[in-house]
Amino acid sequence: MTTAPDVVRSAYAQLVVTDLDRARWFWGDMLGFHVQYDDNSLLCLRGTDELTHHSLVLRKGETAALDHISYRVRTPEDVDRAERYFTALGLPVRRVPKDSGTPGVGDAVRVIDPLGFPVEFFHDIERAERLIQRYDLRRGAEIARLDHFNICTPDIPAAYDHYKALGFGCSETIEGDEHELYAAWMYRKQTVHDVAFTAGAGPQLHHVGVATHESHQVLRTADLFGSLRHEHHIERGPGRHGVSNAFYLYLRDPDGHRVEIYTSDYYTGDPDHETYRWNVHDDRRRDFWGNAVIESWYKEASPVLDLDGRPQPVTGPVLDESAVQVGADGLGIVDPGRQDG
């Protein structure tokens, strides 16, 4: 049996954007990412706490899309394991030598995973200057680090099985009355998730989640966009999730890519950590205060590319969480006894 690579954490996302100057304004000036690399066609960015070269890459292109998501693996040998593992599954695999891929990243392997997503696995990456206590450089939302990817896929059980085989744990789920799976949050680092699955047309990228230290920075983000008359970039929130307990704000960048500003989740590192199971009829699952989720949040997402830069075909969901009625009148009345902890 081929051994799966030992994934450490979600490492970076590479997005295709159509206007690099507008993208720099949104992600750099407004959200507070630090520019680590700029060659006029590509920006590498990182948060204040990150000691690696980047956690977000913006590449200029004609059509906005996800180029790939990337996971760091524990050893250089795990890059080889990733190549063998996905080759054995009969999936597209491409070796990306150092200096021919993303700046700062060493030898890597890129694959199209069983869910149709372009995914990179790497170990070596350049180190960056320590900015953790450079408070004088902080601006905008003061983003600390990349936290997670959320992906849209039509088959949540298949996504769960794939990531379980890669050694991911599961912190929380949304399930139906017969335990049918509507969504799942899975992790390798010891937080709620490195990747989550939203039932929907896919493969598509739902959002990139980036962390701040405190909830007031989430509120400040909303105030900043409002004060500059750019409130149209705010899609949803601020609010508190039921799943993950995080305080959140969702924004759309100038190309429509969605980003979640995220804080206040919890530790999942104990070996006997149990999955917390939300019922799909509990309206607190997506917003703990019971606020409705707007249609665009469920229905819109970023397309993804294959290894040759072509858009991947999209198929519809097996289960549609947005179609579930909560309570007899659909207004959020719920029997507390339905919560399965």
Secondary structure, DSSP 8 states (H G I E B T S, - for coil): ------EEEEEEEEEEES-HHHHHIIIIIIT--EEEEE-SSEEEEE-TT--BS-SEEEEE-SS-EEEEEEEEESSHHHHHHHHHHHHHTT--EEEE-TTSSSTTB-SEEEEE-TTS-EEEEE--B-B----TT-GGG--TT---EEEEEEEEES-HHHHHHHHHHTT-EEEEEEE-TT--EEEEEEESSSSS-SEEEEESSBSEEEEEEEE-SSHHHHHHHHHHHHHTT-GGGEEEEEEE-STT--EEEEEE-TT--EEEEEE------STT---EEEETT-TTTT-TT-----HHHHH--EEBB-TTS-B---B--SS-GGG---STTSSS---GGG-B-
